[in-house]
Amino acid sequence: MRTIPGIAGRRVLTLYYSRSGHTRTVATQIHGLVGGDLVEIRTVEPYPDDYDALVARNAAQQRSDYKPPLLTPVDNPAEYDLIFIGSPLWNVRLTPPVRSFLSSHDLSGKIIAPFVTYIVERPGAVAAGYRRIMPGCHHSGWRRGPG
């Protein structure tokens, strides 16, 4: 494993939601570089495989700010110093599962390193979404990777 400046001695969590596997791939690459724990956010009720059904469900959940129940086994994310949080963008926003996780944990004072996967040209309001949900965190900034 390579040594990344600023990581040594920190307790690191790489946390992500992935429906198609793209975000999982990026999360696994990050985890390979920084070590620590790797946890996938999973919902009690899986999202549909059918694209049109997924889009309709996501649109309804985003309109109502619905946060789905999760199966994710992170008992105390506040114990980590640095948390990488990954989400695909759905309708240019964080997925409801990631918003659900973030809304149910106080990560104030933690170093948060968000990353997203997307198939649009710009990440839109995602940075603002992370900051709005976690106002007391220190954000590491944005890095654009391949879609």
N, C-alpha and C positions, 0 to 999 in steps of 0.2 A: 504494500500500500504506500502511495506517495504521501509525503508530509505536506500538508497544506498550511500556509502561514495563518496563524490565529486559531487553529483547530486544536493543537496539542494541549492536553489537559482539560479540554472541555467535554462535557457529556453531550453527545450529539444524537438527535432523533431525525430520521428522514421519514416523513409521513406523507402519504399520497392517496388519492382516489384515482382509479383507472377503470374505465369501462371496456375500452378496446385494446388496452395493452401499451399504448404509446407513452402514457404518463408513467406506467410501471417501468418501462425501459429506461426512461430518464432517471427515475428515482433509484433504480438499481445501479446505474452508472455513478450517480452522486454518492450513494452508499459505498460503492467500491473505492471511491477516492477519499472519503472522510471517515469511514467506519461508523461505529455507534450502532444504534438500533434502527431497523427498517420495519415500518408498520403500514399495512394497507388499510385504508378506511373502507369498511364494508357496511352496507345498509341491511336492515332486517328484511326488507322487501327489495329484491333485485330490480334493476331497471330493465325494461323490455329490450330484446334483441332487435326488434323491428324498428327501423329508423324513424318512421312517421309516428309510431306510438311513443317512442322516446322523446321526440321533439314536442309532441302535444303534452305529455306528462311534465316535461321540464318547464314548458311555458306556463302551465297552470301553477306549478310549484314556485316559480320565480315571481309570478304575479301576486301570489298570496304570502310570499316570504316563508313558505313551508320549509321546515327543517326535518328531514326524515330521521326516524330512530336508527341508531347505529349499533353494529356488533363489534366495533373497534376496541381491541384490548389494550388501551393505554390508560392505566389507572391514574397516573399522576404525571402528566406532561410537564408540570411546573418543575420537576426535578432535573430537567434538561437545561443546558446553558444555551444551546444553539439548536434551532428547529427548522429544518428544511420542510416546506409544505408545498406539495404539488397537486395541481388540479388541471384537468382539461377545461377549456373554456366552452361553455354552452350558452349560445345566444350572447356572446361577448361578456360573460359573467362567470364567476366561480360556480362550480356545481353545487347543488343543494347539499350533498353529503359533506363537502368541505365546509360550507357555511354552517352546517349543523355542528360539526366538530368544533370549529372555531368559536361559535357562539356558546358552547357549553363548557369551555375551559378558559380560565383566566391565565393568560400568557403575558401579563404585564411584566415589563422588565427583561423579558427574554429577547435574545437576538433571533429574529425571524428572517429566513431566507426563502421567500416565495419563488416558485417556478410554475410555469404553465405550459401546456401543449395546446395547440390550436391550429385550425386550418383557415384562418382569416388573415388579412393583411396586418392588422394592428391589434394589440391586446386591449384596446378600448379602456374601459373604466376599471379594469381588474386591479391595478395598483391602488386606486382609491378605495375599492372594495375591501382589500386587505387592511388598509389603514383605518377604515371606518369600523370594521369589526374588531380590530385590535389596536385601539388608540394609545395604549400605554407601552407598546413594544418598540424596539429599535429595529428598523427595517434596513436590510443590507443593500437595497437598491435593485434595479432590474437589469437583467442580462437577456438579450434576445438570442435564442437558439433556432435551429431549424424547425419548421412547422411540423 
